[in-house]
Amino acid sequence: MRKVQIGDVISIHCVGRISSGEVFEDTYQGDPFVFEVGSPEIIPGLSEAVIGMVEGEEKEIIIPKNKAFGERDENLIRSIPREAIALDVDPTPGLVLNLVVDTPQGEMTFPAIVVDATPQEIVLDLNPPLAGEDLYFKIRLVKILNESEEKIIL
């Protein structure tokens, strides 16, 4: 039976938790997660975990924060003028905003969590929501996808 290698496009079902037990991802009730093993868009620990798996295999893994979203960076907590962002809702602490930023590679969207808001400014945490967390996954390899069967759209 063929084993997963770097560059394979695969589909998996997974349940992801943080150390508190809180579930942040569960694909078992829906479509499997499809990705290219080794892609820079995928956390390194997940790509490493699936290498060598065969279809139907299940495993439980711990991905340390340095192979997931890294440590939290306090330099990524920023204050911006309130008028710099057009919002349809009141920016209360805990609200997740999807910021769209123009980059040389094109528009990118990333989450920012409102930490505080005053009439003059909004304090945003630009760290990835799972930064600073070790991740606990139960994964099942559903399929190794062949080029002729399905293509991933990035």
C-alpha angles and dihedrals in degrees: 000000000000118000127214115265135182109284096029118129107225142173122222139175113221146170114208124196138174123226092272088061093249111148114229098171135026120165097167092095094049143017119336120252111258121202146144112256109241095017113147088232090066123072108255095236093060093050091048091049096056097046108112095017121132127215111284094019118134130199142165118227141175116221110200115226092250089063093041123042098327130230122325111263115213088200087071092067104096138178116219131180110268092232090058090077126052107215132183091200137046108270100238122174111277094028111135115221123194104220119202113209129183112231133171086261092054133262116343127190122207135165125255124186120218108236098175139347132202128174088264105039148014121221111215132191106216095184115116106266091245096045112132093024131114107222125224115204137184106196135181121192105228101179146343101227121219121216091246094051103050140350126212117230112217 
